[in-house]
Amino acid sequence: QAHLEESGGGLVQPGESLRLACKTTKNFFDISDMGWYRQTPENPEKQREWVATTSRLGLGTYGDSVKGRFIISRDCGRNTMNLQMNQLRHEDTGVYYCNARGAGLDFWGQGIQVTVSS
């Protein structure tokens, strides 16, 4: 079973940046597509919102609400997927969940809090 280790959340002001990271085992990292989803305070009962995904080959795709502000990438040397979040807004506040899918498997991290507040 692949373990997903999330890090990098915190409290920032609007316009500032944060970097999230999600580390997994090398074997699973090499075969999986990895991404981030979020649960926001405004929609606690709704399905998690897709934020961004990087394919196992490094192709990044983004949700409309973060396109142009967030950058997703893979660090193969550290088996880590990173999400650089720039120009953060109040509405980016939420719990961010790492997801990794590959070989018919689907894993989620425990979630990490991101708060954007002035």
N, C-alpha and C positions, 0 to 999 in steps of 0.2 A: 504494500500500500504506500502511495506517495504522500509524504508529509509536506504541507505548504507552510512556510514560515514567513509571515508578513511583518513589515517594519516601515517606519517613516512617517506615521501620522502625527497629528498635533493640532495646535491652535495658531492660526495666522490671521492677519488683517486682509481685507479686500485688496486685490492687486498684487499680493505677494505670491511666493511659490512654495511648493512642497514636492518632495520626491518619495514615492512609495516603492517598496521593493518586495518581491515575492520569490523566495528561494525554495528549490525542491531538489530531489535527488538527480544526479546526472543522467541516469538511465531514463527517467521519466521526462526530464527536461528536453532531451534530444528528440523525443517522439511526440511531444504534446504541443497543442495550441494553448496559449495562455492569455488570460485577460483579466479585466477588472469589471466588477458590477458594484452598484451602490444602492443603499436604502436611505432615503432622505426623510427628514422629520415631517415634511409636508405630506408624504404618502407612506406612512408606516405599514399599512395593510396591503399595499400594492406589490406587484412583482418587482423584484430588483431591477433597477435600470441598468442596461448595458452601457459601459463607458468606453472601453477600447479592448481590442484583441490583437495579439501578434501571433502569426502562424509559426509553425516550427521552422519555417524557412525565413522568418523575419519580416514578413509583410504585415504592416500595421493598418488597422481599420479603426474608425472612431464613430462614436455617436454624435449626432448633430449638435448637441449641447456643449460638447467639449472640443469639437473640431477646430483646429487653428490655435488652441491654447494648450492642449495636452500632447505629450509625445511618449509613445510606448516603445520599448526597446528590449533587446535580449543581450545579456552578458554571458556568453557561453563559458567563459573561464570560471565564472562563479555560479553557474547553474541558476541564474537569477533573472527575473523579468522585472523591469523598472518602468514606473510611470512618472514622468516629469510633468507636474501640474503647474502651469503658469497662469498669471492673470486671474487668480482665484476670485470667485464671487460668493456672496452669501448663499446662493442656491446650490453651490457645490458641497455645502455642509452635509455630512452623512456618514454612515458606516460603509467602508469600502471593503469588498470581498474579492480575494484572488480566486481565480478559477483555472484549472488545468484539465484539458481533455486530450486523451490519446489512447489508441489501442482498445477502444471500447470502454475506457474508464473515464470517470468524471469526478474530480475532487474539488473541494472548496476549503478555503482558509476560514479562520474563526472570525475574521473581520477586524478592521482597524478604523478608529475614529479620526475623521477630518472635520475640523471646525473652522469656519471662516467668519470672523466677527470683528466689528470695529469697537 
